């Protein structure tokens, strides 16, 4: 249960809010109207994933306004794909925010890693895939996962991956980011027993078709069981890894409550 719900229930207990407001906040209108749309303030309590915004294409003053609200509440807000205009619009706020330039992410804080979760290993094929791979890694860390990086180990020089297979074995969840022909997730999927999530990138020559070629390669991978995200969707891959981690912990807690080993 999120801190927001806890505060609301305490206020109800203390007589500071009535039953109708509880119903409005939790059932009838579990969101807030804002310049950027309707913000779902119960998303984390419901799904385990806090509010996030795709900053690219939004007006800088609108993004700055929502950051002001979340800073006041001391709650996590993640903005992905931030542009130079968004950074300029944040002004002095950037001093109290965390800006991950390579990942193009701005966030209100750095939540603690939950050590009981499995480690998420982010693997990238080439140096030009790094922006998406950093989006994966930073988002994963902000969502509380122990996160490691293994970059620039694509199939053009597969020996680079071979020397680090021990790290792959130790990871709990593997996310593979690749452009060009998109072959790396198939290789990793044929070696790894843990869940493998593939992210195609728009990096490549003309026949790459802005990421369509690696997307199709990953969807048609001969190593079965790999989850494939949309082109350049590093954020979505980190969210999926987080949900896998959270679900595993919930199942372990249920077994413990039943007295199972």
C-alpha positions as CSV (number, residue, x, y, z in Angstrom):
1,X,0.0,0.0,0.0
2,X,1.4,3.4,-1.0
3,X,2.3,6.2,1.5
4,X,-0.6,8.3,0.0
5,X,-3.2,5.7,0.9
6,X,-1.7,5.3,4.4
7,X,-1.9,9.1,4.9
8,X,-5.5,9.1,3.7
9,X,-6.5,6.3,6.1
10,X,-4.7,8.0,9.0
11,X,-6.5,11.3,8.2
12,X,-9.8,9.3,8.2
13,X,-9.0,7.7,11.6
14,X,-8.2,11.1,13.1
15,X,-11.4,12.6,11.8
16,X,-9.8,15.0,9.3
17,X,-11.5,13.5,6.2
18,X,-15.0,12.0,5.9
19,X,-16.1,8.7,4.4
20,X,-17.2,10.4,1.1
21,X,-13.7,11.8,0.5
22,X,-12.3,8.3,1.1
23,X,-14.7,6.9,-1.5
24,X,-13.9,9.7,-4.0
25,X,-10.1,9.2,-3.7
26,X,-10.1,5.4,-3.7
27,X,-13.0,4.4,-5.8
28,X,-14.9,7.1,-7.7
29,X,-12.0,9.3,-8.8
30,X,-8.6,7.7,-8.1
31,X,-6.8,10.3,-10.2
32,X,-6.1,14.0,-10.3
33,X,-6.8,16.4,-13.1
34,X,-3.7,18.2,-14.3
35,X,-2.5,20.3,-17.2
36,X,-0.8,17.2,-18.6
37,X,-3.9,15.0,-18.1
38,X,-5.3,12.8,-15.3
39,X,-2.6,11.7,-13.0
40,X,-3.2,8.3,-11.4
41,X,-2.0,8.8,-7.9
42,X,-3.0,5.2,-6.9
43,X,-1.0,3.5,-9.7
44,X,1.8,2.4,-7.5
45,X,-0.6,0.9,-4.9
46,X,-2.5,-0.9,-7.6
47,X,0.3,-2.0,-9.9
48,X,3.5,-1.7,-8.0
49,X,4.9,0.9,-10.5
50,X,4.9,4.6,-9.6
51,X,3.7,7.4,-11.9
52,X,5.9,8.2,-14.9
53,X,5.6,10.6,-17.8
54,X,6.9,10.6,-21.3
55,X,8.4,14.1,-21.4
56,X,9.2,14.2,-25.1
57,X,6.7,16.4,-26.9
58,X,5.2,18.0,-23.8
59,X,5.4,21.7,-22.9
60,X,8.4,22.4,-20.5
61,X,6.2,24.5,-18.1
62,X,3.7,21.6,-17.8
63,X,6.5,19.1,-16.9
64,X,7.9,21.6,-14.4
65,X,4.6,22.1,-12.7
66,X,4.0,18.4,-12.2
67,X,7.6,18.0,-10.8
68,X,6.7,20.8,-8.3
69,X,3.8,18.8,-7.1
70,X,5.7,15.6,-6.6
71,X,8.6,17.4,-4.9
72,X,6.2,18.9,-2.5
73,X,4.7,15.4,-1.7
74,X,8.2,13.8,-1.6
75,X,7.0,11.1,-4.0
76,X,8.8,9.4,-6.8
77,X,8.1,10.7,-10.3
78,X,10.1,9.5,-13.4
79,X,10.2,11.6,-16.6
80,X,11.6,9.7,-19.6
81,X,12.9,11.0,-22.9
82,X,13.6,14.5,-21.5
83,X,14.8,17.0,-24.1
84,X,17.1,20.0,-23.7
85,X,14.0,22.2,-23.7
86,X,12.5,20.2,-20.8
87,X,15.8,20.5,-18.8
88,X,15.9,24.3,-19.5
89,X,12.3,24.6,-18.4
90,X,13.0,22.9,-15.0
91,X,15.4,25.7,-14.2
92,X,16.8,25.7,-10.7
93,X,14.7,22.6,-9.9
94,X,17.3,20.5,-11.6
95,X,19.5,21.1,-8.6
96,X,17.2,19.0,-6.4
97,X,16.3,16.5,-9.0
98,X,18.3,13.5,-10.3
99,X,19.2,14.0,-14.0
100,X,20.5,10.9,-15.8
101,X,21.8,12.5,-19.0
102,X,22.7,9.3,-20.9
103,X,19.4,7.7,-20.1
104,X,17.4,11.0,-20.8
105,X,15.6,10.6,-17.5
106,X,14.9,13.0,-14.7
107,X,13.5,11.8,-11.4
108,X,12.5,13.2,-8.0
109,X,14.8,10.9,-6.0
110,X,16.8,7.7,-5.8
111,X,14.8,5.0,-3.9
112,X,16.7,2.4,-2.0
113,X,17.4,-0.9,-3.8
114,X,15.4,-3.8,-2.4
115,X,18.2,-6.4,-1.8
116,X,15.8,-9.3,-1.7
117,X,15.0,-8.8,-5.3
118,X,16.8,-10.6,-8.1
119,X,19.5,-8.7,-10.0
120,X,18.5,-7.3,-13.3
121,X,21.3,-7.5,-15.8
122,X,21.1,-5.1,-18.8
123,X,23.1,-6.3,-21.8
124,X,23.5,-4.1,-24.9
125,X,24.9,-5.1,-28.3
126,X,26.7,-2.0,-29.5
127,X,27.7,1.5,-28.3
128,X,24.9,3.1,-30.3
129,X,22.3,1.0,-28.4
130,X,23.6,2.6,-25.1
131,X,20.9,5.3,-24.8
132,X,18.1,2.8,-24.7
133,X,20.2,0.4,-22.5
134,X,20.8,3.3,-20.1
135,X,17.0,4.0,-20.0
136,X,16.5,0.4,-19.0
137,X,19.2,0.4,-16.4
138,X,18.3,3.7,-14.8
139,X,14.6,2.9,-14.7
140,X,15.2,-0.5,-13.3
141,X,17.3,1.0,-10.5
142,X,14.8,3.7,-9.8
143,X,12.1,1.0,-9.4
144,X,14.1,-0.6,-6.7
145,X,15.9,-3.5,-8.5
146,X,19.6,-4.4,-8.0
147,X,20.8,-3.6,-11.5
148,X,24.0,-4.3,-13.4
149,X,25.3,-3.4,-16.9
150,X,27.1,-5.5,-19.5
151,X,27.5,-3.3,-22.6
152,X,28.9,-3.6,-26.1
153,X,28.9,-7.4,-26.4
154,X,27.1,-7.8,-29.7
155,X,27.4,-10.8,-32.0
156,X,30.0,-9.0,-34.2
157,X,32.5,-9.9,-31.4
158,X,30.8,-12.7,-29.5
159,X,33.9,-13.5,-27.5
160,X,33.2,-10.3,-25.5
161,X,30.0,-12.0,-24.2
162,X,31.6,-15.4,-23.7
163,X,34.1,-14.1,-21.1
164,X,31.2,-12.7,-19.0
165,X,28.8,-15.6,-19.1
166,X,29.3,-16.0,-15.3
167,X,27.6,-12.7,-14.8
168,X,24.7,-13.8,-17.0
169,X,24.4,-17.0,-14.9
170,X,24.2,-15.0,-11.7
171,X,21.5,-12.6,-12.8
172,X,17.9,-13.1,-12.0
173,X,16.4,-11.3,-15.0
174,X,18.2,-10.5,-18.2
175,X,17.3,-7.6,-20.5
176,X,19.0,-7.5,-23.9
177,X,19.1,-4.4,-26.0
178,X,20.1,-4.6,-29.7
179,X,19.7,-2.9,-33.0
180,X,21.1,-3.7,-36.5
181,X,20.0,-7.4,-37.1
182,X,18.8,-7.8,-33.5
183,X,20.4,-11.3,-33.1
184,X,21.9,-10.9,-29.6
185,X,18.7,-11.8,-27.6
186,X,18.4,-15.1,-29.5
187,X,22.0,-16.0,-28.5
188,X,21.4,-15.0,-24.8
189,X,18.0,-16.8,-24.8
190,X,19.7,-20.0,-25.9
191,X,22.1,-19.8,-23.0
192,X,20.2,-18.3,-20.1
193,X,17.7,-20.2,-17.8
194,X,16.3,-17.0,-16.4
195,X,13.6,-14.7,-18.0
196,X,15.0,-12.8,-21.0
197,X,13.5,-9.6,-22.2
198,X,14.5,-8.2,-25.6
199,X,14.4,-4.6,-26.7
200,X,15.0,-3.7,-30.3
201,X,16.5,-0.3,-31.1
202,X,16.2,1.9,-34.1
203,X,20.0,1.8,-34.7
204,X,21.1,0.4,-38.0
205,X,21.6,0.8,-41.7
206,X,18.7,1.4,-44.2
207,X,17.3,-2.1,-44.2
208,X,17.0,-1.9,-40.4
209,X,13.9,0.2,-41.1
210,X,14.2,2.3,-37.9
211,X,14.1,-0.8,-35.7
212,X,11.6,-3.0,-37.6
213,X,14.3,-5.5,-38.7
214,X,15.5,-6.3,-35.2
215,X,12.0,-6.3,-33.9
216,X,11.0,-9.0,-36.4
217,X,14.2,-11.0,-35.7
218,X,13.4,-11.0,-31.9
219,X,9.8,-12.0,-32.5
220,X,11.0,-14.8,-34.7
221,X,13.8,-15.9,-32.4
222,X,14.6,-19.6,-32.5
223,X,15.3,-19.6,-28.7
224,X,11.8,-19.8,-27.3
225,X,10.4,-17.8,-24.3
226,X,11.9,-14.4,-24.9
227,X,9.6,-11.5,-24.2
228,X,9.9,-8.8,-26.8
229,X,9.2,-5.1,-26.2
230,X,8.5,-2.4,-28.7
231,X,11.2,-0.5,-30.5
232,X,13.4,1.6,-28.2
233,X,11.1,0.9,-25.3
234,X,13.7,0.7,-22.5
235,X,11.3,2.0,-19.9
236,X,8.7,-0.8,-20.6
237,X,11.4,-3.5,-20.3
238,X,12.4,-2.2,-16.9
239,X,8.8,-2.2,-15.8
240,X,8.3,-5.8,-16.9
241,X,11.5,-6.9,-15.0
242,X,10.2,-5.1,-11.9
243,X,6.8,-6.8,-12.1
244,X,8.6,-10.2,-12.4
245,X,10.6,-9.4,-9.4
246,X,7.7,-8.2,-7.4
247,X,5.5,-11.2,-8.3
248,X,8.3,-13.6,-7.2
249,X,8.5,-11.9,-3.8
250,X,4.7,-12.0,-3.4
251,X,4.6,-15.7,-4.1
252,X,7.5,-16.4,-1.7
253,X,5.6,-14.4,1.0
254,X,2.5,-16.5,0.4
255,X,4.4,-19.7,0.7
256,X,6.0,-18.6,3.9
257,X,2.6,-17.7,5.3
258,X,1.4,-21.2,4.5
259,X,4.4,-22.7,6.2
260,X,5.9,-24.0,3.0
261,X,9.6,-24.2,2.4
